[in-house]
């Protein structure tokens, strides 16, 4: 059996990892969409990156698949998708899964929302 640590390490070896400063530079880029994978309680408690789309990690595969009623149009927008979570584990796995499902231009925020806040990245309240 593989550990979560091993799965995340494998995912990180396959996907682009952006540091908070790199992600901050992309925040206003109209060709980039940020996707918050945290659960609703985390969003309500801590807020999110400005303009980020929320897709709970547990529904990601359904949101990625355009043949399901749960498909989120951000994934068929042609934009670069930058996933993030609280610390970077879920987002590494999500970016890897998205690539396996055919979404090529993906990355994830290394260190997650925690690193974003520590780098002074802007935060907006969840709606």
Secondary structure, 3 states (H helix, E strand, C coil): CCCHHHHHHHHHHHCEEECHHHHHHHCCCCCEEEEECCCHHHHHHHCECCCCEECCHHHHHHHHCCCCCCCCHHHHCCCEEEEECCCCHHHHHHHHHHHHCCCCCEEEECCHHHHHHHCCCCCECCC
